[in-house]
Amino acid sequence: MSIRLASSCSHCEAFSSGKMCKVHDLKVSEDYVCDRFSIIPKLDSARHCGNCSRHNADSCAHPNTAAEGMLCASWAPQA
Protein backbone atom coordinates (compact mmCIF):
# COMPACT_ATOMS: atom_id res chain seq x y z
CA MET A 1 0.00 0.00 0.00
CA SER A 2 1.30 3.45 -0.93
CA ILE A 3 1.36 6.43 1.41
CA ARG A 4 0.17 9.69 -0.13
CA LEU A 5 -0.47 13.25 0.96
CA ALA A 6 -4.24 13.75 1.00
CA SER A 7 -5.79 16.40 -1.21
CA SER A 8 -7.16 17.99 1.95
CA CYS A 9 -7.69 21.63 2.78
CA SER A 10 -4.82 21.72 5.28
CA HIS A 11 -2.34 21.07 2.43
CA CYS A 12 -4.00 23.47 -0.06
CA GLU A 13 -2.97 27.00 -1.02
CA ALA A 14 -6.64 28.08 -1.09
CA PHE A 15 -7.16 27.30 2.64
CA SER A 16 -7.16 30.59 4.54
CA SER A 17 -6.40 31.18 8.22
CA GLY A 18 -10.13 31.78 8.80
CA LYS A 19 -10.82 28.22 7.56
CA MET A 20 -12.34 29.57 4.37
CA CYS A 21 -11.73 28.09 0.93
CA LYS A 22 -10.68 30.92 -1.39
CA VAL A 23 -11.73 28.86 -4.45
CA HIS A 24 -15.21 27.78 -3.31
CA ASP A 25 -15.84 30.68 -0.89
CA LEU A 26 -17.04 28.24 1.79
CA LYS A 27 -16.12 27.59 5.41
CA VAL A 28 -14.20 24.27 5.46
CA SER A 29 -12.02 22.20 7.79
CA GLU A 30 -8.70 20.38 7.44
CA ASP A 31 -10.62 17.13 6.83
CA TYR A 32 -12.29 18.24 3.59
CA VAL A 33 -10.94 17.07 0.20
CA CYS A 34 -11.44 18.63 -3.21
CA ASP A 35 -10.73 18.05 -6.92
CA ARG A 36 -9.49 21.64 -7.23
CA PHE A 37 -6.80 21.06 -4.59
CA SER A 38 -3.56 23.06 -5.10
CA ILE A 39 -0.73 21.85 -2.85
CA ILE A 40 1.27 24.27 -0.73
CA PRO A 41 4.69 24.17 -2.46
CA LYS A 42 6.82 23.97 0.71
CA LEU A 43 6.73 22.83 4.32
CA ASP A 44 6.02 25.53 6.87
CA SER A 45 9.03 25.34 9.16
CA ALA A 46 7.41 27.81 11.57
CA ARG A 47 5.18 25.01 12.91
CA HIS A 48 7.45 23.19 15.34
CA CYS A 49 7.25 21.79 18.87
CA GLY A 50 8.74 24.93 20.39
CA ASN A 51 5.72 27.03 19.44
CA CYS A 52 3.00 24.36 19.63
CA SER A 53 0.27 24.65 22.27
CA ARG A 54 0.29 20.84 22.66
CA HIS A 55 4.03 20.55 23.42
CA ASN A 56 4.57 19.01 26.89
CA ALA A 57 0.78 18.68 27.31
CA ASP A 58 -1.45 15.61 27.55
CA SER A 59 -2.81 16.38 24.06
CA CYS A 60 0.62 16.01 22.38
CA ALA A 61 0.44 13.34 19.66
CA HIS A 62 4.11 12.33 20.15
CA PRO A 63 5.06 13.01 23.79
CA ASN A 64 8.06 10.64 23.75
CA THR A 65 9.67 12.13 20.65
CA ALA A 66 8.57 15.79 20.60
CA ALA A 67 11.55 18.15 20.65
CA GLU A 68 12.44 21.76 19.88
CA GLY A 69 12.49 22.31 16.11
CA MET A 70 10.60 19.10 15.26
CA LEU A 71 7.89 19.55 12.61
CA CYS A 72 4.59 17.77 13.20
CA ALA A 73 1.23 17.36 11.42
CA SER A 74 -0.52 17.66 14.81
CA TRP A 75 0.86 21.15 15.48
CA ALA A 76 -1.54 23.64 17.10
CA PRO A 77 -1.05 27.40 17.45
CA GLN A 78 -0.47 28.94 20.85
CA ALA A 79 -3.32 31.19 22.00
Backbone as a printed PyTorch tensor [residue, N CA C, xyz], in Angstrom:
tensor([[[  0.8380,  -1.1690,   0.0000],
         [  0.0000,   0.0000,   0.0000],
         [  0.8910,   1.2430,   0.0000]],

        [[  0.5470,   2.2100,  -0.8510],
         [  1.3030,   3.4530,  -0.9290],
         [  0.8170,   4.4540,   0.1100]],

        [[  1.7190,   5.3300,   0.5170],
         [  1.3630,   6.4260,   1.4130],
         [  1.3740,   7.6930,   0.5820]],

        [[  0.2880,   8.4650,   0.6560],
         [  0.1700,   9.6850,  -0.1310],
         [ -0.2850,  10.8520,   0.7460]],

        [[  0.0380,  12.0450,   0.3170],
         [ -0.4660,  13.2460,   0.9580],
         [ -1.8930,  13.4490,   0.4750]],

        [[ -2.8370,  13.5770,   1.3740],
         [ -4.2360,  13.7530,   1.0040],
         [ -4.4590,  15.1050,   0.3410]],

        [[ -5.4090,  15.1490,  -0.5650],
         [ -5.7900,  16.4030,  -1.2120],
         [ -6.7260,  17.1760,  -0.2850]],

        [[ -6.2960,  17.3570,   0.9530],
         [ -7.1560,  17.9890,   1.9500],
         [ -6.8640,  19.4810,   2.0630]],

        [[ -7.8030,  20.1810,   2.6520],
         [ -7.6890,  21.6340,   2.7800],
         [ -6.4290,  22.0660,   3.5250]],

        [[ -5.9870,  21.3010,   4.5000],
         [ -4.8210,  21.7190,   5.2800],
         [ -3.5390,  21.7500,   4.4600]],

        [[ -3.5120,  21.0790,   3.3050],
         [ -2.3400,  21.0720,   2.4320],
         [ -2.5480,  21.9210,   1.1820]],

        [[ -3.6150,  22.7220,   1.1470],
         [ -4.0030,  23.4650,  -0.0550],
         [ -3.7130,  24.9580,   0.0730]],

        [[ -3.2570,  25.5610,  -1.0110],
         [ -2.9670,  26.9990,  -1.0210],
         [ -4.2240,  27.8490,  -0.8340]],

        [[ -5.3930,  27.3100,  -1.1760],
         [ -6.6420,  28.0780,  -1.0920],
         [ -7.2540,  28.0870,   0.3080]],

        [[ -6.6420,  27.3760,   1.2640],
         [ -7.1570,  27.2990,   2.6390],
         [ -6.6610,  28.5050,   3.4180]],

        [[ -7.5610,  29.3760,   3.8330],
         [ -7.1600,  30.5920,   4.5410],
         [ -7.1210,  30.3650,   6.0490]],

        [[ -6.5140,  31.2980,   6.7640],
         [ -6.4020,  31.1770,   8.2170],
         [ -7.7700,  31.1960,   8.8990]],

        [[ -8.7790,  31.7600,   8.2470],
         [-10.1300,  31.7790,   8.7960],
         [-10.9240,  30.5410,   8.4390]],

        [[-10.2130,  29.4870,   7.9810],
         [-10.8230,  28.2190,   7.5650],
         [-11.8420,  28.4070,   6.4420]],

        [[-11.5110,  29.3400,   5.5470],
         [-12.3410,  29.5690,   4.3720],
         [-11.5880,  29.0900,   3.1360]],

        [[-12.3120,  28.4870,   2.2120],
         [-11.7290,  28.0940,   0.9340],
         [-11.8340,  29.2900,  -0.0040]],

        [[-10.6960,  29.7690,  -0.5010],
         [-10.6770,  30.9240,  -1.3940],
         [-11.2360,  30.5720,  -2.7720]],

        [[-11.2190,  29.2960,  -3.1500],
         [-11.7320,  28.8650,  -4.4490],
         [-13.2500,  28.7350,  -4.4210]],

        [[-13.7740,  28.0630,  -3.3910],
         [-15.2080,  27.7840,  -3.3050],
         [-15.9770,  28.8060,  -2.4630]],

        [[-15.2480,  29.6830,  -1.7600],
         [-15.8420,  30.6840,  -0.8870],
         [-16.7980,  30.0470,   0.1260]],

        [[-16.2920,  28.9830,   0.7790],
         [-17.0440,  28.2440,   1.7930],
         [-16.1870,  28.0370,   3.0260]],

        [[-16.8300,  27.9360,   4.1870],
         [-16.1220,  27.5860,   5.4120],
         [-15.8550,  26.0780,   5.3660]],

        [[-14.6080,  25.6720,   5.5530],
         [-14.1970,  24.2730,   5.4600],
         [-13.3400,  23.9000,   6.6610]],

        [[-12.9350,  22.6400,   6.7390],
         [-12.0190,  22.1990,   7.7890],
         [-10.8600,  21.4670,   7.1270]],

        [[ -9.8680,  21.0920,   7.9470],
         [ -8.6980,  20.3820,   7.4400],
         [ -9.0580,  19.0140,   6.8850]],

        [[-10.2150,  18.4790,   7.2430],
         [-10.6230,  17.1310,   6.8340],
         [-11.2780,  17.0800,   5.4520]],

        [[-11.6430,  18.2260,   4.8930],
         [-12.2930,  18.2440,   3.5900],
         [-11.2780,  17.9150,   2.4930]],

        [[-11.7640,  17.3280,   1.3890],
         [-10.9410,  17.0750,   0.2040],
         [-11.6550,  17.6670,  -1.0010]],

        [[-10.8930,  17.9120,  -2.0770],
         [-11.4440,  18.6340,  -3.2120],
         [-10.6740,  18.3100,  -4.4890]],

        [[-11.3740,  18.2890,  -5.6240],
         [-10.7300,  18.0450,  -6.9200],
         [ -9.9560,  19.2640,  -7.4110]],

        [[-10.1900,  20.4260,  -6.8290],
         [ -9.4860,  21.6420,  -7.2350],
         [ -8.3550,  21.9750,  -6.2600]],

        [[ -7.8890,  20.9660,  -5.5580],
         [ -6.7960,  21.0550,  -4.5910],
         [ -5.5190,  21.5760,  -5.2680]],

        [[ -4.8350,  22.5050,  -4.6160],
         [ -3.5650,  23.0560,  -5.0990],
         [ -2.5760,  23.0210,  -3.9350]],

        [[ -1.6160,  22.0940,  -3.9900],
         [ -0.7310,  21.8460,  -2.8500],
         [  0.1380,  23.0540,  -2.4960]],

        [[  0.3380,  23.2610,  -1.2150],
         [  1.2700,  24.2730,  -0.7270],
         [  2.6630,  23.8100,  -1.1580]],

        [[  3.4250,  24.6320,  -1.8670],
         [  4.6860,  24.1730,  -2.4590],
         [  5.8390,  23.8860,  -1.5040]],

        [[  5.7200,  24.2210,  -0.2200],
         [  6.8230,  23.9670,   0.7100],
         [  6.2780,  23.6910,   2.1010]],

        [[  7.0860,  23.0540,   2.9210],
         [  6.7280,  22.8300,   4.3180],
         [  6.8340,  24.1380,   5.0820]],

        [[  5.9780,  24.3400,   6.0270],
         [  6.0180,  25.5280,   6.8710],
         [  6.8700,  25.2080,   8.0900]],

        [[  8.1080,  25.6590,   8.0700],
         [  9.0300,  25.3400,   9.1610],
         [  8.7410,  26.1420,  10.4240]],

        [[  7.7620,  27.0450,  10.3800],
         [  7.4080,  27.8130,  11.5680],
         [  6.5480,  26.9980,  12.5230]],

        [[  6.0490,  25.8530,  12.0810],
         [  5.1840,  25.0070,  12.9050],
         [  6.0150,  23.8930,  13.5320]],

        [[  6.5910,  24.1660,  14.6780],
         [  7.4510,  23.1910,  15.3430],
         [  7.0620,  23.0680,  16.8140]],

        [[  7.6010,  22.0660,  17.4690],
         [  7.2500,  21.7890,  18.8720],
         [  7.4360,  22.9950,  19.7820]],

        [[  8.4460,  23.7920,  19.5240],
         [  8.7430,  24.9270,  20.3890],
         [  7.6480,  25.9690,  20.4480]],

        [[  6.7930,  26.0510,  19.4130],
         [  5.7170,  27.0330,  19.4410],
         [  4.3390,  26.3710,  19.2800]],

        [[  4.2490,  25.1170,  19.6990],
         [  2.9960,  24.3590,  19.6350],
         [  2.3030,  24.3770,  21.0000]],

        [[  1.0030,  24.6130,  20.9950],
         [  0.2710,  24.6500,  22.2670],
         [  0.1580,  23.2690,  22.9070]],

        [[  0.3860,  22.2120,  22.1300],
         [  0.2930,  20.8440,  22.6580],
         [  1.6160,  20.3220,  23.2200]],

        [[  2.7200,  21.0170,  22.9720],
         [  4.0320,  20.5530,  23.4200],
         [  4.0710,  20.4560,  24.9480]],

        [[  4.5120,  19.3160,  25.4500],
         [  4.5680,  19.0070,  26.8880],
         [  3.1930,  18.9970,  27.5520]],

        [[  2.1460,  18.7590,  26.7690],
         [  0.7840,  18.6760,  27.3080],
         [  0.2310,  17.2760,  27.0480]],

        [[ -0.8320,  16.9260,  27.7350],
         [ -1.4540,  15.6100,  27.5530],
         [ -1.9710,  15.4030,  26.1290]],

        [[ -2.2690,  16.4890,  25.4160],
         [ -2.8060,  16.3780,  24.0580],
         [ -1.7430,  16.2180,  22.9800]],

        [[ -0.4620,  16.1970,  23.3500],
         [  0.6230,  16.0140,  22.3810],
         [  0.5220,  14.6340,  21.7400]],

        [[  0.5590,  14.5980,  20.3970],
         [  0.4380,  13.3380,  19.6650],
         [  1.6860,  12.4650,  19.7920]],

        [[  2.8350,  13.0640,  20.0780],
         [  4.1070,  12.3310,  20.1470],
         [  4.9110,  12.7420,  21.3840]],

        [[  4.3910,  12.5100,  22.5770],
         [  5.0560,  13.0100,  23.7930],
         [  6.4560,  12.4380,  24.0250]],

        [[  6.7420,  11.2520,  23.5220],
         [  8.0580,  10.6370,  23.7510],
         [  9.1190,  11.0950,  22.7640]],

        [[  8.7040,  11.7130,  21.6620],
         [  9.6740,  12.1340,  20.6510],
         [  9.6650,  13.6240,  20.3680]],

        [[  8.6720,  14.3510,  20.8600],
         [  8.5700,  15.7900,  20.5970],
         [  9.8040,  16.5180,  21.1200]],

        [[ 10.3490,  17.4060,  20.2690],
         [ 11.5500,  18.1480,  20.6450],
         [ 11.5660,  19.4950,  19.9330]],

        [[ 12.2920,  20.4300,  20.4860],
         [ 12.4360,  21.7590,  19.8850],
         [ 12.8570,  21.6290,  18.4170]],

        [[ 12.1550,  22.3290,  17.5220],
         [ 12.4930,  22.3130,  16.1060],
         [ 11.8490,  21.1970,  15.3080]],

        [[ 11.2390,  20.2170,  15.9700],
         [ 10.5990,  19.0950,  15.2550],
         [  9.3000,  19.5620,  14.5990]],

        [[  9.1150,  19.2380,  13.3140],
         [  7.8930,  19.5500,  12.6050],
         [  6.8890,  18.4360,  12.8200]],

        [[  5.5980,  18.7620,  12.8810],
         [  4.5860,  17.7740,  13.2030],
         [  3.2620,  18.1360,  12.5430]],

        [[  2.5540,  17.1380,  12.0240],
         [  1.2330,  17.3640,  11.4220],
         [  0.1760,  17.6410,  12.4620]],

        [[  0.4520,  17.4130,  13.7370],
         [ -0.5200,  17.6620,  14.8100],
         [ -0.2830,  18.9920,  15.5040]],

        [[  0.5150,  19.8480,  14.9040],
         [  0.8620,  21.1500,  15.4810],
         [ -0.3970,  21.9820,  15.7130]],

        [[ -0.4340,  22.7420,  16.7900],
         [ -1.5440,  23.6440,  17.0980],
         [ -0.9890,  24.9830,  17.5500]],

        [[ -1.5720,  26.0740,  17.0770],
         [ -1.0490,  27.4040,  17.4510],
         [ -1.2370,  27.7070,  18.9310]],

        [[ -0.3420,  28.5050,  19.4690],
         [ -0.4720,  28.9440,  20.8550],
         [ -1.4430,  30.1160,  20.9000]],

        [[ -2.3140,  30.1020,  21.8830],
         [ -3.3160,  31.1870,  22.0020],
         [ -2.7270,  32.4180,  22.6210]]])
